[in-house]
Amino acid sequence: MSATTITSITTSETTSQVPTTVRETVPEEVPEPSDAALKFLDSIVPEEDFKYLMFDDSLLTTSSDTYTSGTKQGRELGEFTVSVEPTRHKQQDCYLIHANSHGSIDGVPCGTSITAYVGQNLETVEQQHHEYVKLENCPLDRKTFIVRQEEGYVVNRVITQGEDIQRSSRTIELSKMRGFISEGSNLLLHRLLIEKNFRSEDFQLLSFDSDTNICAAIYRPLEDRTQTVDGTEIRVYGIERTINSVVDLPTTWQSYFMQDGHLTNRVQVGSPVTMKLARVPNLIMRDEEPPKPTFEKRSLQWDEDMQLYSKFLDRKEELKADHGTYVRHHPELKNLLADFLQFLLLRKPDDVVQFAAEYFSAFSPGMPDATPYLASNAPTPFPASRTNTKIDQLRAPTR
């Protein structure tokens, strides 16, 4: 655990008192995300991993707290919808996530809405989270705004309860928010974990509790099970998410998905309210890449192939004609080669290649000019032949 310092500003407004602003520095212990979770986020390839996760989900919100003839019956309370689509925000590619949950419990309207812009590695760029409960005597309205800026994450909250309005603002350093998953990015993360066949038991990230305190968010896989949707049995795969608040009891959600990532069931552990899929959606069609063709390796007998042999003869005659034309246009080539060959046969060197290199280096403009005052028996780059001893006898001694 590492400590961080969060600067917060709180304002309280009521009809009977003057608004006051309090500036304070609040020390907060920030948990650390697990290495496996950070490695997972860093390994995301947006073009491949999110390709088939851009779709909408729609579930019914029901309550299972009523009984009929001794059997627990579900009562429809509202609906829960989620949509994910690619977009651009603040000059960067990201994903726009909408989530809405509206209904009525015991005749009291309530709901939650989330609008989030999430980066390609699930980092939150911006999020608006609105919750409300329209009680008759004391309605509650809570809005939370999260914006990523250069100096860190800016978190603004406006809580309205009756006539009392509380406003707060704080900034958290980016270094303390590594591995942070907001409510909006959590919806896309669930789909990605199903896409990746999530099975890790050590998967901890960071999130906010209901009071925007930074806390650990632990994910773990649930056992597969069968769910009946509109008379059809489908295989679903579960993920459990637990928020370990530092000031309250842990909160746990269990979500189940189809193999393609469609949400089928979502429930908060201990709550009678459940979100269920009412109709089986169409499976997301995936592009199937055709298998690459394989070609057997065969030995090439070009001289037995009439077409290849004909091309060989044509190319042979073409090269002969081209070379003959070049030699006719450069008559000095024959004289040069004749001189070299005559000198080679005269000296008969053991190393023909070295002899040729030294012979033709005299024609290079980069070679220094020889001085006319050298003695006749001075060292020469052209060694005497070992088989022709008359060469040494012809040399005149130098005085």
C-alpha positions in Angstrom: 0.0 0.0 0.0 1.3 3.5 -0.8 0.0 6.8 0.4 -1.2 9.6 -1.8 -2.3 13.2 -1.2 -5.6 14.3 -2.6 -6.5 18.0 -2.6 -10.3 18.5 -2.2 -12.6 21.4 -2.1 -16.1 21.0 -0.5 -18.9 23.5 -0.7 -22.2 23.2 1.2 -25.3 25.2 0.2 -28.6 25.4 2.0 -31.4 27.9 2.1 -30.7 28.8 5.7 -26.9 29.3 5.6 -24.2 31.0 3.5 -22.3 28.7 1.2 -18.9 27.7 2.7 -15.9 26.4 1.0 -13.4 24.1 2.8 -10.0 23.3 1.4 -8.3 20.3 2.9 -5.6 17.8 2.2 -6.8 14.3 2.7 -4.3 11.5 3.0 -5.5 8.3 1.4 -4.1 4.8 1.2 -4.1 3.7 -2.4 -4.0 -0.1 -3.1 -1.8 -1.5 -5.9 -3.1 -3.2 -9.0 -1.8 -6.7 -9.6 1.0 -7.3 -12.1 -1.2 -9.7 -14.1 -4.0 -7.1 -14.5 -1.5 -4.4 -15.6 0.1 -6.8 -18.1 -3.4 -7.6 -19.4 -4.2 -3.9 -20.0 -0.8 -3.3 -21.7 -1.3 -6.2 -24.0 -4.5 -4.9 -25.5 -4.5 -4.6 -29.3 -7.5 -2.4 -30.0 -7.9 -3.2 -33.7 -8.1 -6.9 -32.9 -9.5 -7.2 -29.3 -12.4 -4.7 -29.6 -13.3 -5.5 -33.2 -16.4 -7.6 -32.2 -17.3 -5.8 -29.0 -19.1 -2.9 -30.5 -22.8 -3.7 -29.9 -25.8 -2.9 -27.7 -27.2 -4.8 -24.7 -30.8 -4.6 -23.4 -32.0 -6.3 -20.2 -35.0 -6.1 -18.0 -34.7 -5.1 -14.4 -36.8 -7.4 -12.1 -37.4 -7.8 -8.4 -37.6 -11.3 -6.9 -38.9 -10.2 -3.5 -42.6 -11.2 -4.1 -44.1 -14.6 -3.6 -47.1 -16.2 -5.2 -48.3 -19.6 -3.9 -45.0 -20.0 -2.1 -43.0 -19.4 -5.2 -40.7 -16.5 -5.7 -41.9 -14.4 -8.6 -40.1 -11.7 -10.6 -41.7 -8.3 -10.9 -40.6 -6.0 -13.7 -39.1 -2.8 -12.5 -37.5 -1.2 -15.5 -34.7 -1.7 -18.0 -31.0 -1.7 -18.3 -29.2 -0.8 -21.6 -25.6 -0.6 -22.6 -24.1 0.6 -25.9 -20.5 0.7 -27.0 -19.3 2.4 -30.2 -15.9 3.8 -31.5 -15.5 7.5 -31.7 -13.0 10.4 -31.4 -12.9 12.7 -28.4 -10.4 15.3 -27.6 -8.5 14.5 -30.8 -7.9 10.8 -29.9 -9.5 7.5 -30.9 -11.6 6.1 -28.1 -14.9 4.4 -27.3 -18.2 6.0 -26.3 -20.0 4.0 -23.7 -23.6 4.7 -22.7 -25.3 2.8 -19.8 -28.8 3.5 -18.5 -30.8 1.9 -15.7 -34.2 3.4 -15.0 -37.2 2.0 -13.2 -39.4 2.3 -10.1 -39.1 0.5 -6.8 -42.1 0.5 -4.5 -43.5 3.4 -6.5 -40.3 5.5 -6.2 -38.6 6.4 -9.5 -34.9 5.8 -9.5 -32.1 5.3 -12.0 -28.5 5.6 -13.0 -26.9 6.8 -16.3 -23.3 6.7 -17.4 -21.7 8.4 -20.3 -18.0 7.6 -20.7 -15.2 8.1 -23.2 -12.7 5.3 -22.7 -9.3 5.1 -24.3 -7.9 2.2 -26.3 -6.3 0.6 -23.3 -9.4 1.1 -21.1 -8.1 4.3 -19.5 -10.9 6.8 -18.7 -10.7 10.0 -20.7 -14.0 11.5 -19.3 -17.1 10.2 -17.5 -20.4 11.5 -16.3 -22.2 9.4 -13.7 -25.7 10.4 -12.7 -27.8 8.7 -9.9 -31.2 9.8 -8.6 -33.9 8.6 -6.3 -37.1 10.7 -6.5 -38.4 10.4 -2.9 -41.5 12.5 -2.3 -40.2 14.4 0.7 -36.4 14.3 0.2 -35.3 13.6 -3.4 -31.7 12.5 -3.9 -29.6 13.5 -6.9 -25.9 12.6 -7.2 -23.7 13.6 -10.1 -20.0 12.7 -10.5 -17.7 14.0 -13.3 -14.3 12.5 -14.0 -12.0 14.2 -16.4 -8.4 13.2 -17.2 -6.1 16.2 -17.5 -2.3 16.7 -17.7 -1.9 17.2 -14.0 -4.2 14.3 -13.1 -7.8 13.1 -12.8 -10.2 15.9 -11.8 -13.2 14.5 -9.9 -16.2 16.8 -9.4 -19.3 15.8 -7.4 -22.6 17.5 -6.9 -25.0 15.9 -4.4 -28.4 17.3 -4.0 -30.6 16.0 -1.1 -33.8 18.0 -0.7 -32.7 21.6 -0.5 -29.2 20.9 0.5 -26.5 21.0 -2.2 -22.9 19.8 -1.6 -20.2 20.4 -4.2 -16.7 18.9 -4.0 -13.7 18.8 -6.3 -10.4 17.0 -6.1 -7.4 16.2 -8.3 -5.6 12.9 -8.2 -2.1 12.4 -9.7 -2.0 10.2 -12.8 0.7 8.1 -11.2 -1.7 7.1 -8.4 -4.4 6.1 -11.0 -2.5 3.5 -12.9 -4.9 0.5 -13.4 -7.9 2.6 -12.6 -11.2 1.3 -14.2 -14.2 3.5 -14.0 -17.8 2.3 -14.2 -17.9 3.0 -17.9 -14.6 1.2 -18.8 -15.7 -1.7 -16.5 -18.5 -2.5 -18.9 -16.1 -2.8 -21.8 -13.6 -4.7 -19.7 -16.2 -7.3 -18.9 -16.8 -8.0 -22.6 -13.0 -8.1 -23.2 -12.5 -10.6 -20.4 -15.1 -12.9 -21.9 -13.5 -12.4 -25.4 -10.1 -13.5 -23.9 -11.6 -16.4 -22.0 -10.7 -14.9 -18.6 -9.5 -17.5 -16.0 -7.1 -15.5 -13.8 -7.3 -15.7 -10.0 -5.0 -12.7 -9.5 -6.7 -9.8 -11.2 -6.9 -6.6 -9.2 -7.4 -3.1 -10.5 -8.4 0.2 -9.0 -11.9 1.8 -8.9 -14.1 4.2 -6.9 -16.6 3.2 -4.3 -19.9 5.1 -3.9 -18.1 8.0 -2.2 -15.3 8.2 -4.9 -12.7 6.7 -2.6 -9.9 4.9 -4.5 -10.2 1.2 -3.6 -9.3 -2.2 -5.0 -11.5 -3.8 -7.6 -11.0 -7.6 -7.7 -12.2 -9.7 -10.7 -12.5 -13.4 -10.6 -14.1 -16.0 -13.0 -17.3 -17.8 -12.1 -18.3 -21.3 -13.0 -20.1 -21.7 -16.4 -23.8 -22.4 -16.1 -26.9 -22.7 -18.2 -29.5 -19.9 -18.4 -33.0 -20.1 -19.8 -33.9 -17.1 -21.9 -37.3 -16.9 -23.5 -37.6 -20.7 -23.4 -34.1 -21.2 -24.9 -31.3 -22.7 -22.9 -27.9 -20.9 -23.5 -24.5 -21.5 -22.0 -23.3 -18.4 -20.1 -19.9 -17.5 -18.6 -19.6 -15.4 -15.4 -17.3 -12.8 -13.9 -17.5 -11.5 -10.3 -16.4 -8.0 -9.4 -15.8 -6.9 -5.8 -15.2 -3.3 -4.7 -13.3 -3.3 -1.4 -14.3 0.1 0.0 -12.0 1.5 2.6 -14.9 3.1 4.6 -17.8 0.6 3.9 -18.5 -3.0 3.4 -17.4 -4.7 0.2 -19.8 -4.6 -2.7 -20.0 -7.5 -5.2 -21.6 -7.8 -8.6 -22.0 -11.0 -10.6 -22.4 -10.8 -14.4 -23.0 -13.5 -16.9 -22.4 -13.3 -20.6 -22.9 -15.3 -23.8 -19.8 -16.5 -25.6 -19.8 -13.5 -27.9 -19.9 -11.0 -25.0 -23.7 -10.2 -24.8 -24.8 -9.6 -21.2 -27.4 -12.1 -20.0 -27.6 -11.5 -16.2 -26.3 -8.9 -13.7 -27.0 -8.8 -10.0 -25.5 -7.1 -7.0 -25.0 -9.8 -4.3 -27.5 -9.2 -1.5 -29.9 -7.2 -3.6 -33.4 -8.5 -4.7 -33.1 -6.6 -8.0 -31.8 -8.6 -10.9 -31.1 -7.6 -14.5 -32.0 -10.4 -17.0 -32.0 -10.9 -20.7 -35.5 -11.2 -22.0 -34.7 -12.2 -25.6 -31.8 -14.0 -27.1 -29.9 -11.6 -29.3 -28.3 -12.5 -32.6 -24.8 -13.8 -32.3 -22.1 -11.4 -33.4 -20.9 -12.7 -36.8 -17.1 -12.9 -37.1 -15.1 -12.7 -40.3 -13.7 -16.1 -41.1 -10.4 -15.8 -42.8 -10.0 -18.5 -45.6 -7.2 -20.9 -45.0 -4.0 -20.1 -46.9 -3.5 -22.3 -49.9 -0.6 -24.7 -49.8 1.4 -25.5 -52.8 3.5 -28.7 -52.9 7.1 -28.2 -53.8 8.0 -29.8 -57.1 11.4 -30.2 -58.7 11.7 -27.9 -61.8 12.9 -29.6 -64.9 13.1 -26.5 -67.1 14.9 -28.3 -70.0 12.0 -30.7 -70.3 9.4 -28.0 -70.2 8.8 -26.8 -73.8 7.6 -23.3 -72.7 10.5 -22.7 -70.3 13.1 -24.1 -72.7 11.7 -21.8 -75.5 12.0 -18.8 -73.1 15.6 -19.9 -72.3 16.6 -20.0 -76.0 15.0 -16.6 -76.7 16.8 -15.0 -73.7 20.1 -16.6 -74.7 19.9 -15.2 -78.2 18.9 -11.8 -76.8 21.9 -11.6 -74.5 24.3 -12.7 -77.2 23.1 -10.0 -79.5 23.3 -7.4 -76.7 26.8 -8.4 -75.7 28.0 -8.5 -79.4 26.6 -5.0 -79.9 28.4 -3.7 -76.9 31.8 -5.1 -78.0 31.4 -3.7 -81.5 30.8 -0.2 -80.0 33.9 -0.5 -77.7 36.8 -1.8 -79.8 39.3 -0.8 -77.1 37.9 -3.7 -75.0 39.6 -6.2 -77.2 43.0 -4.4 -77.0 42.7 -4.1 -73.3 42.0 -7.8 -72.7 44.7 -8.8 -75.3 47.4 -6.8 -73.4 46.4 -8.2 -70.1 46.3 -11.8 -71.4 49.8 -11.3 -73.0 51.2 -9.9 -69.8 49.6 -12.7 -67.7 51.1 -15.4 -69.9 54.5 -13.7 -69.8 54.7 -13.5 -66.0 52.7 -16.6 -65.2 51.9 -15.6 -61.6 50.6 -18.1 -59.0 47.8 -15.8 -57.8 46.0 -14.8 -61.0 43.3 -12.8 -59.1 45.8 -10.7 -57.2 47.8 -10.2 -60.4 44.7 -9.0 -62.2 43.8 -6.6 -59.4 47.2 -5.0 -59.4 47.3 -4.8 -63.2 44.0 -3.0 -63.6 44.7 -0.8 -60.6 47.0 1.2 -62.8 44.0 2.4 -64.8 42.3 3.8 -61.6 42.3 7.6 -61.3 42.8 7.1 -57.5 46.2 5.5 -57.9 49.2 8.0 -57.4 51.4 8.6 -60.4 54.8 6.8 -60.3 57.9 9.0 -60.1 60.3 8.8 -63.1 63.3 8.6 -60.8 62.7 5.0 -59.7 65.5 2.5 -60.3 64.9 -0.2 -62.8 65.2 -2.9 -60.2 62.9 -1.3 -57.7 60.1 -3.4 -56.2 57.2 -3.9 -58.6 53.6 -4.9 -58.0 54.1 -7.5 -60.7 56.2 -10.3 -59.3 58.6 -12.3 -61.4 57.5 -15.7 -62.6 58.8 -18.6 -60.6 59.0 -20.8 -63.7 60.6 -18.2 -66.1 64.1 -17.7 -64.7 65.3 -15.7 -67.8 63.4 -12.7 -66.5 66.0 -12.2 -63.7 68.9 -12.7 -66.2 67.6 -9.9 -68.4 67.5 -7.3 -65.6 70.6 -5.0 -65.7 72.2 -4.3 -62.3 71.7 -0.8 -60.9 74.8 1.2 -60.2 
